[in-house]
Amino acid sequence: MRVIDLRRDTITLPTETMKKFAFQVVLGDSVYGEDPTQRELEEMAASLLGKERALFLPSGTMGNLVALLTHTRRGEEVIVEENAHIVTSETGGIGAIAGLNVKPLRGEDGAPEVEAIVQALRPENIHYPRTRLICLENTHYRYGGIVPPLEKFRAIKMFAEKRGLAVHLDGARLFNAAIYLKREAREICQYADSVMVSLSKGLGAPVGSLLAGSRDFIVEAERYRKMLGGGMRQTGWLCACGIMALSPENINRLQEDHYHAFLLAQGLTHFQGIHVDLSRVHTNFVLANLEGSGYTAWAFAEKLKEKGVLVTPAGKFVVRFITSKEVTREDILRTIEIIEEII
């Protein structure tokens, strides 16, 4: 039986071209700044994201944590959307390692309202931590890969500049957002002082993320990367995959994942007891509410697993599907058939 894995896009495998290219590159010691392929990847990423410099790291979690450490001092406060990945899914590093206070704000469209941020700012008082940073996320993971309005990002950045606050963007799937908005990634990044992007999700590199920002920011970020154990040696093979991952052809291929997600979402709307909000299927995520179907998310996931389809329970009655290069149109149609059998 062919297993159709719709749990995550981190299953995306390197292409044959990516693998062949990786093992042909010249290697050097990254900690000494001597790996030419890493330097090429970082320069390429900085240009794509519209920043002065970029830094290669092993993971997005490390990239976000390095950004937090670089922008802030221990004891300060960070404003985040309450379901941001930085808070919910990065093992509490924001408190345990960065030593920061968190001010969570609700943002149904993926970002808090400027008015809410204004109210959340701490007045200058010896009793309060200083507000130092606003963290945004695009696409927003917990809300089903939605793309927050760019106008809201613009307003938040304008406010942050007036108040002397920095803005960091968790852009693990930033290129999915760019595809959805039909904009260049740098157009989104202009509303953040720093941005993290992942190479190992839908883009298909085996390992790695990038953190981009000003030249001075990255110089300081390099120290924190080393502190956290992110100093690597011959990174060229990994970075070569990153170069291929960031090619225009590979980024544009993400549109196929979006198409498959919407195809699945449309199919699910035909089943009684399953609700999908098509207006919130922006990228390669689908959130399906099963409350009227008689199944909990876990029971439904088990039924699907028995028939060779893997999904993720994301709440008592909510199941999350994520498409990737490893999932074909035929897989989507087969998944819809299997769900019809179960329902």
N, C-alpha and C positions, 0 to 999 in steps of 0.2 A: 504494500500500500504506500502510495506517495504521501508523505506528510506535508501538509500545507501550514506553514508556520506564520501566523499573523500576530504573534506576541510582540514583536519589536522589529525595528529596521537595523538593529546592530548585527543581524544575521547576514547582512549584505556582504558578499565575498569579493575579494579583489578579482578584477578581470585578468584574463591571460596576458593582455598587453601590459597591465600594471605589474604583474609578477615578473615578466620578462625584463621590463625596464628597470625594476628595482635591483636585480642582481647584476646589472651592468655598470652601476654607478661607482664612482670613486668614493672611498670612505676616509674619514678622518675623525679625530677625537673632538666630540662636540663640546665637552667641558672647556677645552682650550679654544673653542671657536674655530676649529680646523676642519669641520665636516662641510665640504663645499655644497653638498646637496641640501643639507639643512639650511644653510645660508640662502640658497636659491629659493627654497620653499618659503622661508620667512619673508624674503623680499617680495615674492609673488603674492603672498597673503596680505602683506601690508598694502600693496597696490590695490588689490581687489577690495579691501575693506576701507580704503581711504585713510589709512593711518600712517604715521611716520615709520613705525617699526612693528614687527611681530615676533613672537617667541613660541617655539615648538615645545609642547609638554606631553607627557604620557597620556593624560586623560582630561576630560572636561571638568570633572570635579576638582582636580588640582588647579586647572586654569582659573576657575571661579574663586577658589580659595586664595590663590596667589593674588588675584585682583583685589579681593577683600583686604588682604594684609598690606598690599601696596598703597591702597587708597586711604587707609584708616590707621588709628592707634587703638590699642586695647581699651575697652571701657566705653568707646563711642557707640553711636547708634546708627543702624542702617534701616532705611524704609524699604519694604518689599511688598509685593502682592502676596496675600496670605497663603496662597497655594503654590508659590514659586518653588521650583526645583531646588534652588539653593537652600531653602528652609526645610522642605519635606523629604528630600531624597539624597542628601549629601552627608549623612551620618552626623549631623550636628557640628560639623567643622567650624561653622560660623561662630559658634559659642565656645566649643572645646579648644580650638586652636587659635582662631582669630581673636577670641575674647570680646566679642561684640554683642551689644544689645540689639534686639530685633523689634521693629515696629511694623506689624503686619497690617495691611490695608486690603480690603476687598476690591476686586476689579473684575466684574463679570465678563468683560471683553478682553481680559488678559493684562490690563494695566490699571492701577488706581487712578482716581480722578485727581486733577491738580488741586481742587478745593480740599480734598481729603488730605493731601500731602501738606498743604498749608496748615491745616488744623493739627497735623501730627508733629510738626516741627517743635522741638523743645526750645523754650525761651532760655536766654542766657542766665543761668542760675546755678549756684554751687551744688544744689541738690539733684540736678538733672544731668544725664549724659548728653554730650554734644551730638547733634545730628550731623553726620558727615557724608553719607552716601545714599543714593537711590539706586536700587537694583531693578532692572526690567528684564523681561524674558520674551523671546520671539524666535520660533513659535512657542506658544504656551503649552507645556506638556500636560499638566493636570486637567486642562480644559479641552483636551482633545485636539491638540495641534492647531489651535486657532491662531490667527494673525491679528494682534491688536492694531487698532487704527493708528496709522502713521502720524495723523494730526495730533493725537494725544501724546505720542512720543515727542513731537516738536514742542508742544506746550510744556511738557515736563522739563525738557532740556532748557528752554528759555527761563523757566522759573528757577531751575537749579543754578543757572549762571548768575542770576540776580542775587541769589542767596549764598553763593560761594560753595555750593555742593557739587560733588562729583556724581556722574552717572555711569554705572556699569551695565552692560547688556550681556545676559546669558543667551547667546545665539547659537546654541548647540545645533539647531536645525535652521539657521539663518537663511541658507540658500533655498530651503523650501518656502520660507516667507517671501523671499525675493521673487521666486517663480510665481507665487500667488498674486503678489502685488504688481507683477510685471515691471519691476524696478531693479536697478543694479543694487547689489548688496551694500555698496558704499553709501547709497542714498539713505538706507536705514541706519547705518553706523554713524552718520553725521550727527545723530541725536544722542550719542553716548561718547564718553571720554575713553572708555575701554570696551572691548568686546571679545568674547570667547566664542569660537566656532569649533565644531567637532568634525573630524575627518572620517570617523569610524562608524557612522550611522548610515544613512542612505547613500553617502558618497563612496562607501565601500573600501576605504583604507583599513588595514588590519588593526592599527593602533594610532592614537594621537589626536591632539587638539591644538589649537593655536590661540594665543592671547595677543591682542593688538592694541596699541595706544600710542601715546607720544614717545619720543626718543627717551626722555628722562624717566617716564613711567616704566618702560621696558628694562632700562638699566637697573632700576630698583627691583623690578619683578624677577629678574634673573637671580638675584640673591635669595629671594624667597623660594623660587623653584629649587635651588640647590638645598636650602634648608629643609624642604619637604621631601627630599630624596629624588627629585626630578632631574638631577644632573646625569645625563646619559653619555655614552661613549660613541661608538660607530653607529650613528643614527641614520646614515645615508639610505639604507635599504627602506626604512620606515618612511623617511621623508620623500623618497622617490615615489612611493605609493601616494603620498600626500599631494605631490605635484600633479600626478595623473588624476587624483580625486578632484582637484580644483580646475581641471580643464573645462573649457566651455561646453564641450560635448557631454561630459559626465554630469555637470551641473544641470544642463538642460534635460538630461534623462530623467530627473526627478519628476518632471511633468507626467511621465508615465505612471509613477506611483500615485500621484494625485488622481489621475484618471481612474485607476483601479479602485482607489478608495471610494470615489464618488459612485462608481458602478456598483460596488458592494452596498453602499448606503442606500442607493435607489432600490436595489433588490430587497433590502431588509424592510423598507417601508410597505411592502406588499403583504407582510405577515401580520395577522391580528395578534395584538398583545406585545408587539415590538415597536418601540418608537425611536426614530432617528430624526434629529433636527438637521435637515439638509443645509440650512443656512449657516451651520457651524462646521460643516465639513470643508475646511479650507485647504488642507494639505493631504498628508498620507495617513491620517488618523480617522477612525470612525468610533463614536461612542453610541452604543445601543442600549436603551432602557427596556428591560424585560418585565417590568412590574405587572403588566397585564397578561403575561404568557403562562403563568403558573410555575415558572422556574426562577430560582435564585441564580445569581451570576455564577456561583461555584458549581451548582448542579448542571447548568447549561454548558459550562466549560468542560465538565467531565463528559457529558454526552457528545460534545464535539470531538473531544480527544479520542473517544472510542472509535470514531469514524475518520480519524486522521487529520483533524483540524485543531490547531493550537491557538488559543486566545487567552487574554488576561482579564480576570475579574477585577473591576476597578471600583467596586462598591457593592452593596447588597444585591442590587438589581441591575447594575451597569457592567457591560462587557466592553472591553476596548480591543479593536482590531487595528493593526498597523501594517501597511503594505510596504513592499520593498522590491528591489530588483529580482529577488529570489522567488517572487510570487507572480505568476503569469495571469493573463486574462482568463485562461482556461481554469486556473486555480480559483479565481474569484467566482466564476460561474458554477464550478463544482461546489464551492462553499455554500452558495445560495441554494443549490439543490439539496445539500445535506441538511441545511437549516430547515428547509421545507419539510423534509422527512421527519425531523425531530418535532417541529411544531405541529 
